[in-house]
Amino acid sequence: MSQSAVDLKNQGNKAFAAGDWPTAISFYDKAIEADATEPTFFTNRAQAYIKTEAYGYAIADATKAIELNPKLIKVQAREYQIPHAYFRRGLARTAILKPKEAIEDFKECVRLDPINKDARLKLEECKKIVRQLAFFAAIEIGDEPSAAEGLDLESMALEEGYDGAVLGNEMTQEFIDDMIERFKTGKLLAKKYVYQILIAVKKIVYDEATMVETEIPEGVELTVCGDTHGQYFDLMELFRRNGHPSDKHWYLFNGDFVDRGSWSTEIALLLYAYKWLRPKNFFLNRGNHETDDMNKVYGFEGECKAKYNERIFRLFSESFSALALATLIGSKYLVLHGGLFSDDKVTLDDIRKLNRHSQRQPGQAGLMMEMLWTDPQEEPGRGPSKRGVGMQFGPDVTKRFCENNGLEAVIRSHEVRMDGYEVQHDGKCITVFSAPRYCDSTENRGAYINIGPDYKLRFEQFDAVPHPNIRPMVSFLHPFLSHSLFPSLLLAIVSIESNGALDASVARTFPGSKRGSKWAKVISRLFHQPSILHPLIATAMSSFVTPGQQRYMRACMVCSIVMTYSRFRDEGCPNCEEFLHLIGSQDQIESCTSQVFEGLITLANPARSWVAKWQRLDGYVPGVYAIKVSGQLPDEIRSSLEDEYRIQYIPRDGTQTEADA
C-alpha cells in the first residue's frame, strides 16, 4: 500500500469526521485510484456513501471489498471487531428495504466474528422485519375501508387541558398562528382537530391533478422548497427569513416533509393546515418518504403513533397517497421530488394521464416510482441507482426531456446538497434541499428558490438553527409512554421519590402491589402536572431521541453515558473528554464508544443516588447511562489513561470488576 494512498485515505477520514461526506468520498476516490487493491478504501467509501444515502454505491463498494478480502475485519486493539464489508453491505441493504439479503450479510459477520454483538443485533432486527413483512402480507386485504370511516367528529370532545385555538369548519390564519406557537413549545393539537385537518386536506389533494399546473401572476412570488424531514425549527427559520405563505407569497413543498427529524407530525400538520387555508396557492408534491414502507423504517409511523394514535397515522398514509406527484410552473419548470424516466418517450401528457389513485404505493417500477426515486448523474445516458432503487439519468437525458416538452429546467429534491442546492446538466437539472445540518450530522446548508412573474430563479441559502434538547413535559407524555426509555425513566423516578428505598423486584412487578399502586399515583401526579418539571424527567428529556435517530446512539466505554454519535462528535463525552478527546474524531468515537449496550439508568443527581454508586457513576454528570457496554478500550488508550492520567480503567462489559482490578 503506497503512502500517498494512505494519506488520501486519512484526509478522507478527517472530512468524514467533520460531516463533509462528499469531500470524504472524493478523497477515498483518489485513494482507490492510487491503490485499487486495498479493501479498507472501499469499506471507508461505503460508509460515506451510506451517510449520503447512496446505498447502491455502498453495496457495490462493500462487495468489491469482499472480493478483495472475503474475511475483511477492521484491525484494532479492541475486543469486538466488525467484518466491515459484510456489516456495511447489510446496513445498506436494510436501508433500501431488502432485509432478506441483509440477513445473509449479518450471518456472515457472525460466522467470521461469533462474539460480535453489533452483527448479532442487526441480524435479529432483520429477522424480525422479515417476519413482520410476512405477517402483513398474509393478512393484507384488498380495498381496506378508510380510517375516517366511523369517526364522529361532531360529538368528539377535546382532550382535557387543551388550551389552544378553536377550529371550526374552516381553517383560519388565527388557528395556524396558534398552531405554530404550540409546536414551538412542544404542545400537540387536539386529536379532533388533527382528524379535521387530515380529512379536509385529503379531499383537496385527491381532487387535484397528478401534475398540478400553475402560473405566477403579477405581484406574486412562488417559493420552491425541498426536503424538510421533520426539522421544524429550521422550517421556522425559513419562514422567518422568507416570509410566511400569503395571498402574494405562494409556496411549493417538494416532498419528504416527514421521517428522520423529531418533528415530522408538526411539519406535516402545519403544511396541511396551510393547504386547507390556501388550496389554490399552496402546493404539495409527494416524496419518496410519503410512503408506508419508508414511514415504518425511518420514524414517522412510530412518532405519529406515539404523539397521537394509529388511526391518525393511517389517515396520514391515505392523504400521502393522494398527493400530486408533480407541479408544472408556467410551462417552464417541472417540479417533482425524484427525477426523470427510464424511457425517453415519456412526456408531460403521460404524467397528466397517470392515475395515481389506482396505485397507493410506488412499488419497484413504473412512472410513479421513477418520479419519486431517480437521481441525476454527470455521465451521459442512464445508469444504475446509487441508492439501489430506481436509476440515474445523465445530462443528455435531461436535455432531450426538456426539449421534447418545451421546458427550461427540471427542479427536484431528494438529495442532500452541501450548499443547499446545485445546478447541473447545463442548468436544466436543479436540486433544492431545505433541511440544513441534515439529521444533526451532515454539515450542509439549506436552500429554497424564489420565482416571480418573470420566471427567473433566485436561490436563497440558510443555516440550521438550534432546536431544543429539553422540551416542555406535555410534549413528551405520549412519546415516553411508548418509548423504550420509559421503563427506565419510571424506575428512576420511583427510586428518587422513595429516596432509593424501592427495590428492583417491586419495580418489576409495577403495577401490582400496594406499594406499586402508591408509586403509580406519584407518576400519574407528575405526568398530569406539566408545571412540575421533575429534574429527572428533564434529564431524560435531554437525551430523548426519535425512533429514526436511535441507530445513532452510542455508549462511552469508560463512563457508560449514552448519547448520539453527533453529540459525542460535537460535544465530546461530558465525563471523559479530558482524556478521550472525542470531539471531531471519528476514529476516537468508534474506538471509545459502542453501539451495543444493555439497560438504561436515568440519573438526575448521581452524587445522591445509591444506583449511581452501585454502578460507579456517582462522580459523573446527570444523564442517561447504560448498565453494561460491550467492548473495551484499545490497549494504547488504556495505557494512556493509566500512565498519563493515573486512571484505573475498569471495562463496562462485565468482564472485570473493581475487585479484579
C-alpha positions in Angstrom: 0.0 0.0 0.0 1.5 3.3 -1.1 1.9 6.1 1.4 0.2 8.6 -0.9 -2.9 6.4 -1.0 -2.8 6.1 2.8 -2.5 9.9 3.1 -5.5 10.4 0.8 -7.5 7.9 2.9 -6.6 9.8 6.1 -7.7 13.0 4.6 -11.0 11.3 3.7 -11.3 10.2 7.3 -10.9 13.8 8.5 -13.6 15.0 6.1 -15.8 12.2 7.3 -15.3 13.1 10.9 -16.2 16.7 10.1 -19.5 15.5 8.5 -18.4 16.5 5.0 -19.4 13.3 3.2 -18.9 14.4 -0.4 -15.3 15.6 0.3 -14.6 12.3 2.2 -15.9 10.4 -0.9 -13.7 12.5 -3.2 -10.5 11.6 -1.1 -11.5 7.9 -1.0 -11.9 8.0 -4.8 -8.4 9.3 -5.1 -7.0 6.7 -2.7 -8.7 4.0 -4.7 -7.2 5.4 -7.9 -3.8 5.3 -6.3 -4.3 1.7 -5.0 -7.4 -0.2 -6.0 -6.3 -3.4 -4.2 -6.8 -2.1 -0.6 -10.2 -3.2 0.7 -10.4 -0.7 3.5 -10.5 2.1 1.0 -13.7 0.6 -0.4 -15.3 0.0 3.0 -14.5 3.5 4.1 -16.1 4.9 1.0 -19.1 2.6 1.5 -19.6 4.1 4.9 -19.5 7.6 3.4 -22.0 6.5 0.7 -24.3 5.2 3.5 -24.2 8.7 5.1 -25.2 10.3 1.8 -27.9 7.6 1.3 -26.2 6.3 -1.8 -26.9 2.8 -0.7 -26.5 1.2 -4.1 -22.9 2.5 -4.3 -22.3 1.4 -0.7 -23.4 -2.1 -1.7 -21.1 -2.1 -4.7 -18.1 -0.9 -2.7 -18.7 -3.4 0.1 -19.0 -6.2 -2.5 -15.7 -5.1 -4.0 -14.0 -5.1 -0.6 -15.3 -8.7 -0.1 -13.9 -9.7 -3.4 -10.5 -8.4 -2.4 -10.6 -9.9 1.1 -13.6 -12.1 2.0 -12.7 -12.1 5.7 -12.1 -8.4 6.0 -12.1 -7.4 9.6 -11.1 -3.9 10.8 -7.9 -4.4 12.7 -7.9 -2.5 16.0 -6.9 -3.4 19.5 -10.4 -3.9 20.9 -12.5 -6.8 21.9 -15.2 -6.7 19.2 -14.0 -6.4 15.6 -16.6 -5.9 12.9 -16.2 -7.6 9.4 -16.8 -4.1 8.0 -17.6 -5.1 4.4 -20.4 -7.5 5.2 -21.7 -5.3 8.0 -21.9 -2.2 5.9 -23.4 -4.0 3.0 -26.0 -5.4 5.4 -26.7 -1.8 6.7 -27.2 -0.6 3.1 -29.4 -3.4 2.1 -31.5 -2.9 5.2 -31.9 0.8 4.4 -33.3 0.1 0.9 -35.8 -2.4 2.5 -34.0 -5.6 1.4 -33.9 -7.3 4.8 -33.7 -10.9 3.4 -30.4 -10.0 1.6 -29.1 -8.1 4.7 -29.7 -11.2 6.8 -27.1 -13.1 4.7 -24.5 -10.4 5.3 -25.1 -10.2 9.1 -25.0 -14.0 9.2 -21.6 -13.9 7.6 -20.5 -11.3 10.1 -21.5 -13.5 12.9 -19.7 -16.5 11.3 -16.5 -14.6 11.0 -16.8 -13.0 14.4 -19.0 -15.1 16.7 -18.7 -12.7 19.7 -19.7 -9.6 17.7 -22.9 -8.2 19.3 -23.4 -5.5 16.7 -23.8 -8.0 14.0 -26.0 -10.3 16.1 -28.2 -7.4 17.0 -28.6 -6.3 13.4 -29.3 -10.0 12.4 -32.1 -10.3 14.8 -33.5 -6.9 13.7 -33.6 -8.0 10.1 -35.2 -11.4 11.0 -37.9 -9.5 12.9 -38.5 -7.2 9.9 -38.8 -10.3 7.6 -41.3 -11.9 10.0 -43.4 -8.7 10.2 -43.5 -8.3 6.4 -44.6 -11.9 6.0 -47.3 -11.4 8.6 -48.6 -8.2 7.0 -48.6 -9.9 3.6 -50.6 -12.8 5.0 -53.3 -10.6 6.5 -53.4 -8.0 3.7 -56.8 -7.4 2.3 -57.9 -5.5 -0.8 -59.6 -2.2 -0.6 -59.4 -1.5 3.1 -62.0 1.0 4.4 -60.8 4.5 5.1 -59.6 5.2 8.6 -62.0 8.1 8.6 -65.0 5.7 8.4 -66.9 5.7 11.7 -65.4 8.9 13.0 -68.0 11.1 14.7 -66.3 14.5 14.8 -69.4 16.3 15.8 -69.6 14.6 19.2 -65.8 14.2 19.7 -64.6 16.1 22.8 -61.3 17.9 23.0 -58.7 16.4 25.4 -58.8 17.8 28.9 -56.3 20.5 29.3 -56.2 21.5 25.6 -55.6 25.3 25.7 -55.2 26.2 22.1 -57.3 28.0 19.5 -60.6 26.6 18.4 -61.0 25.2 14.9 -64.5 25.4 13.3 -65.5 24.1 9.9 -62.9 26.1 8.0 -59.1 26.7 8.6 -58.2 30.2 9.7 -54.9 32.1 9.9 -55.5 32.6 13.6 -55.6 28.8 14.1 -52.4 28.4 12.1 -50.6 31.1 14.1 -51.6 29.4 17.3 -50.5 26.0 16.0 -47.1 27.4 15.1 -46.6 28.6 18.7 -47.9 25.4 20.2 -45.5 23.3 18.2 -42.6 25.6 19.2 -43.3 24.9 22.9 -43.8 21.2 22.4 -47.6 21.0 22.6 -49.8 18.9 20.5 -53.1 19.6 18.7 -56.3 18.1 19.9 -56.9 14.8 18.1 -60.3 16.1 16.8 -58.6 19.0 15.0 -55.9 16.6 13.6 -58.7 14.5 12.2 -60.4 17.5 10.7 -57.2 18.7 9.0 -56.4 15.3 7.6 -59.9 14.6 6.2 -60.2 18.1 4.7 -56.8 18.1 3.1 -57.1 14.5 1.8 -60.2 15.6 -0.2 -58.5 18.7 -1.5 -55.3 16.9 -2.8 -57.3 13.9 -4.0 -59.2 16.1 -6.4 -56.1 17.7 -7.8 -54.4 16.6 -10.9 -51.5 14.2 -10.8 -49.5 17.1 -12.2 -50.8 20.4 -10.9 -50.3 23.3 -13.3 -50.0 26.9 -12.2 -49.0 30.3 -13.5 -47.4 33.1 -11.3 -49.5 36.3 -11.5 -48.1 39.8 -11.4 -47.2 40.8 -7.8 -46.8 37.2 -6.6 -43.7 35.3 -5.6 -43.6 31.5 -5.5 -41.1 29.7 -3.2 -40.0 26.2 -4.0 -38.7 24.2 -1.0 -37.0 20.8 -0.9 -36.9 18.2 1.8 -37.7 19.3 5.3 -37.6 15.9 7.0 -39.2 16.8 10.4 -36.8 19.7 11.1 -39.5 22.0 12.3 -37.3 24.7 13.8 -35.3 25.0 10.5 -38.7 25.4 8.7 -39.5 28.2 11.1 -36.2 29.8 10.2 -37.0 29.5 6.5 -40.4 31.3 7.1 -38.7 33.9 9.3 -36.2 34.8 6.5 -38.5 34.4 3.5 -42.0 35.2 4.9 -45.0 33.1 5.7 -47.5 32.0 3.0 -49.9 34.7 2.0 -52.0 35.8 -1.0 -48.9 37.4 -2.5 -46.4 34.7 -1.4 -47.1 31.2 -2.6 -45.2 28.1 -1.6 -44.5 24.7 -3.1 -43.1 22.0 -0.9 -41.5 19.3 -3.0 -41.9 16.2 -0.8 -40.2 14.5 2.1 -41.9 16.5 4.8 -41.6 13.6 7.3 -39.2 10.9 8.6 -35.8 11.3 10.3 -36.4 14.5 12.1 -38.1 14.8 15.5 -41.0 17.0 14.5 -42.4 15.2 11.4 -46.0 15.4 12.6 -45.7 19.1 13.4 -44.4 19.9 9.9 -46.9 17.7 8.1 -49.8 19.2 10.1 -48.6 22.8 9.5 -48.2 22.3 5.8 -51.6 20.6 5.6 -53.2 23.5 7.5 -51.8 26.0 5.0 -53.0 23.7 2.2 -56.5 23.8 3.6 -56.4 27.6 4.1 -54.9 28.3 0.7 -55.7 25.4 -1.6 -55.0 27.3 -4.9 -51.7 28.9 -3.9 -50.0 26.4 -1.6 -48.7 23.3 -3.3 -47.6 19.9 -2.0 -45.8 17.3 -4.1 -45.3 13.7 -2.8 -41.8 12.5 -1.9 -40.4 9.0 -1.5 -40.8 9.4 2.2 -44.5 10.0 2.0 -44.9 6.2 1.6 -45.8 3.4 4.0 -42.6 1.4 3.8 -40.3 4.4 4.4 -42.5 5.6 7.3 -42.2 2.2 9.0 -38.4 2.3 8.9 -37.5 6.0 9.2 -39.6 7.1 12.1 -42.8 8.8 11.1 -45.1 5.9 11.8 -43.6 5.5 15.3 -43.7 9.2 16.0 -47.3 9.6 14.8 -48.5 6.7 16.9 -46.6 8.0 20.0 -47.8 11.5 19.8 -51.3 10.7 18.5 -52.6 7.2 17.6 -52.5 4.6 14.8 -55.7 5.8 13.2 -54.1 9.2 12.6 -51.1 7.6 11.0 -53.5 5.6 8.7 -55.2 8.9 7.7 -51.8 10.4 7.0 -50.9 7.4 4.9 -54.2 7.8 2.9 -53.5 11.5 2.4 -49.9 10.9 1.3 -51.1 8.5 -1.4 -53.5 11.2 -2.7 -50.8 13.9 -3.1 -49.9 15.2 -6.5 -46.7 13.8 -8.0 -45.5 16.9 -9.8 -46.2 20.6 -10.3 -45.7 22.5 -13.6 -44.8 26.2 -13.1 -45.6 28.5 -16.0 -45.0 25.7 -18.6 -41.3 26.3 -17.9 -40.3 24.3 -14.8 -41.4 20.7 -14.0 -41.0 20.3 -10.2 -41.0 16.7 -8.9 -39.3 15.0 -6.0 -37.0 12.5 -7.6 -36.2 12.9 -11.3 -36.7 11.7 -14.9 -37.5 8.5 -16.6 -36.1 5.3 -18.0 -37.8 5.9 -21.3 -37.2 9.0 -23.5 -40.8 8.7 -24.8 -42.3 9.8 -21.5 -43.9 13.2 -21.8 -45.9 15.7 -19.7 -49.0 14.2 -21.1 -48.1 10.8 -19.7 -47.8 12.4 -16.2 -51.1 14.1 -16.7 -52.7 10.7 -17.6 -51.1 8.8 -14.7 -53.8 7.5 -12.3 -52.1 7.8 -9.0 -55.2 6.7 -7.1 -55.1 3.2 -8.5 -51.6 2.7 -7.0 -51.3 3.9 -3.5 -47.6 3.0 -3.0 -44.9 3.5 -5.7 -43.7 -0.1 -5.9 -40.4 -1.1 -7.6 -41.0 0.1 -11.1 -43.1 2.4 -13.2 -43.6 6.2 -13.6 -44.6 6.8 -10.0 -41.5 5.1 -8.7 -39.2 7.0 -11.0 -40.8 10.3 -10.2 -40.1 9.7 -6.5 -36.8 7.9 -6.6 -34.4 8.7 -9.5 -31.3 10.8 -9.4 -29.1 12.8 -11.8 -25.6 11.8 -12.8 -22.9 13.6 -14.6 -22.2 10.8 -17.1 -24.4 10.7 -20.3 -27.1 8.2 -20.6 -28.6 6.2 -17.8 -27.0 4.2 -15.0 -27.9 2.0 -12.1 -29.1 3.9 -9.0 -26.6 4.7 -6.3 -29.4 4.1 -3.9 -30.2 0.6 -5.1 -33.7 1.8 -6.0 -34.7 3.4 -9.3 -32.0 4.6 -11.7 -29.9 7.6 -12.7 -30.1 9.9 -15.7 -27.5 12.0 -17.4 -27.4 15.5 -18.9 -28.3 14.2 -22.4 -31.5 12.6 -20.9 -32.4 15.8 -19.2 -31.8 17.9 -22.3 -34.0 15.6 -24.5 -36.8 15.7 -22.0 -36.8 19.5 -21.7 -36.6 19.9 -25.4 -39.4 17.4 -26.1 -41.7 19.1 -23.5 -40.8 22.8 -24.0 -39.2 23.1 -20.5 -36.4 25.4 -19.3 -35.5 23.0 -16.4 -36.5 20.3 -14.1 -36.4 21.2 -10.4 -36.1 18.2 -8.0 -35.1 17.5 -4.4 -34.4 14.1 -2.9 -30.7 14.6 -2.2 -28.6 16.5 0.3 -26.5 19.2 -1.3 -23.8 20.8 0.8 -24.8 24.3 -0.4 -28.5 23.5 -0.1 -28.9 23.5 -3.9 -27.0 22.5 -7.1 -27.4 23.4 -10.7 -26.5 20.5 -13.1 -26.9 19.4 -16.6 -26.1 22.8 -18.2 -28.7 24.5 -16.0 -31.5 22.1 -16.9 -31.5 20.0 -13.7 -31.7 21.8 -10.4 -31.7 20.2 -6.9 -33.0 22.0 -3.9 -32.8 20.7 -0.3 -34.3 22.6 2.6 -33.1 20.6 5.7 -29.8 22.3 6.9 -27.5 20.2 9.0 -29.5 17.2 7.9 -30.1 14.7 10.7 -27.9 16.8 13.0 -24.9 15.1 11.4 -24.3 16.5 7.9 -22.8 20.0 7.7 -24.9 21.2 4.8 -26.8 24.4 4.4 -30.5 24.6 3.4 -31.9 26.4 0.4 -35.1 27.4 -1.4 -35.9 29.0 -4.8 -37.9 32.2 -5.2 -39.6 32.6 -8.6 -41.5 35.7 -9.7 -43.7 36.5 -12.7 -40.5 36.8 -14.8 -39.8 33.2 -14.1 -36.2 33.9 -13.1 -34.8 31.6 -10.4 -33.4 33.3 -7.3 -31.6 30.9 -4.9 -31.5 31.6 -1.2 -29.5 29.7 1.4 -29.9 29.5 5.1 -28.3 27.7 8.1 -29.7 25.4 10.7 -30.8 26.9 14.0 -30.7 25.4 17.4 -33.5 23.2 18.4 -34.5 22.3 22.0 -32.9 19.3 23.7 -35.3 19.7 26.6 -38.9 20.4 25.6 -42.0 21.0 27.8 -43.1 17.8 29.5 -46.5 17.8 27.9 -44.9 17.1 24.6 -43.3 14.0 25.9 -46.2 12.5 27.7 -47.2 10.4 24.7 -43.8 9.6 23.3 -42.4 8.4 26.6 -45.3 6.0 27.2 -44.4 4.1 24.1 -40.7 4.7 24.1 -38.1 2.2 25.2 -36.7 4.7 27.7 -40.0 4.8 29.7 -39.4 1.7 31.9 -36.0 3.0 33.0 -37.5 6.5 33.5 -40.3 5.1 35.6 -37.9 3.1 37.8 -35.6 6.0 38.3 -38.5 8.4 39.2 -39.8 5.8 41.7 -36.4 5.3 43.2 -35.9 9.0 43.7 -39.4 9.6 45.1 -38.8 6.8 47.6 -35.3 8.0 48.5 -33.9 4.9 46.9 -35.8 2.6 49.2 -37.8 0.8 46.5 -36.0 -2.3 45.3 -35.9 -3.6 41.8 -38.3 -6.5 42.5 -41.1 -4.1 43.3 -40.4 -2.1 40.2 -40.5 -5.2 38.1 -44.0 -6.1 39.4 -45.2 -2.5 38.9 -48.1 -2.0 38.8 -49.4 -4.7 41.1 -48.5 -4.5 44.8 -49.9 -1.8 47.2 -46.5 -0.1 47.0 -46.7 -0.2 43.2 -50.1 1.5 43.3 -48.7 4.2 45.6 -45.9 5.0 43.2 -48.2 4.7 40.2 -50.1 7.7 41.8 -46.8 9.5 42.1 -46.0 9.0 38.4 -49.6 10.0 37.4 -49.4 13.2 39.5 -46.1 14.2 37.9 -47.3 13.4 34.4 -50.5 15.4 34.8 -48.9 18.5 36.2 -46.6 19.8 33.5 -45.6 22.7 35.6 -43.8 20.4 38.0 -40.6 19.8 35.9 -39.0 16.9 37.8 -35.2 17.2 37.4 -35.0 13.5 36.5 -37.6 13.9 33.7 -35.7 16.9 32.4 -32.5 14.8 32.4 -34.3 12.0 30.4 -35.9 14.5 28.0 -32.5 16.0 27.2 -31.5 12.5 25.9 -34.7 11.7 24.2 -34.4 10.8 20.5 -36.9 9.7 17.9 -37.0 6.1 16.6 -35.4 7.3 13.4 -32.4 8.6 15.4 -31.9 5.6 17.7 -29.5 3.9 15.3 -27.0 6.7 16.1 -27.0 6.1 19.9 -23.7 5.0 21.5 -22.3 4.5 25.0 -19.0 5.6 26.3 -16.8 2.6 27.2 -15.4 4.4 30.2 -18.3 6.1 31.9 -21.2 4.4 30.0 -23.1 7.7 29.3 -25.5 7.2 26.3 -25.7 9.9 23.6 -26.0 10.2 19.8 -22.9 10.0 17.6 -23.3 13.6 16.7 -23.3 14.7 20.3 -20.1 12.8 21.0 -18.6 14.3 17.9 -19.7 17.9 18.7 -19.5 18.0 22.5 -17.3 15.1 23.4 -18.0 12.9 26.5 -19.1 15.2 29.3 -17.3 13.0 31.8 -14.2 11.8 29.9 -13.4 14.3 27.2 -10.2 15.4 29.0 -8.5 12.1 28.2 -10.6 10.5 25.4 -10.6 13.5 23.0 -13.7 12.5 21.1 -14.6 16.0 19.7 -14.3 15.9 15.9 -12.7 12.4 15.8 -14.5 9.6 14.1 -11.7 7.1 15.0 -11.7 8.0 18.7 -15.5 7.8 18.8 -15.5 4.4 17.2 -12.7 3.2 19.4 -14.0 4.5 22.7 -17.8 4.2 22.4 -20.0 1.3 21.5 -23.4 0.9 19.7 -24.1 -2.2 21.8 -25.2 -1.6 25.4 -27.8 -3.0 27.8 -30.1 -1.4 30.3 -30.6 2.3 30.8 -30.5 4.4 34.0 -31.6 8.0 34.1 -29.7 9.9 36.8 -30.7 13.5 37.8 -28.3 13.7 40.8 -25.7 10.9 40.6 -23.9 12.1 43.8 -27.0 11.2 45.9 -28.1 8.1 44.1 -27.4 4.6 45.5 -28.0 3.2 42.0 -25.2 5.6 40.7 -22.9 4.5 43.4 -23.6 0.8 42.7 -22.8 1.4 39.0 -19.7 3.5 39.7 -21.5 6.6 38.3 -21.7 8.8 41.3 -19.0 11.2 40.2 -20.5 11.8 36.8 -22.9 14.4 35.3 -26.6 13.9 35.2 -27.8 11.9 32.1 -28.8 8.5 30.7 -26.3 5.7 31.4 -26.0 2.1 30.2 -25.8 -0.7 32.8 -23.5 -2.7 30.5 -21.4 -1.6 27.5 -19.9 -4.1 25.1 -16.3 -3.7 24.0 -13.2 -2.4 25.7 -10.8 0.5 25.0 -7.8 -0.2 22.7 -4.6 -1.0 24.5 -2.9 2.3 23.6 -5.7 4.4 25.0 -5.9 2.2 28.2 -2.1 2.6 28.7 -2.5 6.4 28.2 -5.2 6.5 30.9 -3.0 4.6 33.4 0.3 6.3 32.6 -0.6 9.9 31.9 -3.8 10.4 33.9 -3.3 7.8 36.6 -6.8 6.4 35.9 -7.5 2.8 36.5 -9.7 1.6 33.6 -12.4 -1.0 34.5 -14.4 -2.2 31.4 -18.1 -1.8 31.4 -18.7 -5.1 29.7 -18.8 -7.2 32.8 -15.5 -9.0 32.2 -13.7 -7.3 35.1 -14.9 -6.0 38.5 -13.4 -3.3 40.7 -12.1 -6.1 43.0 -10.4 -7.8 40.0 -8.6 -4.6 39.1 
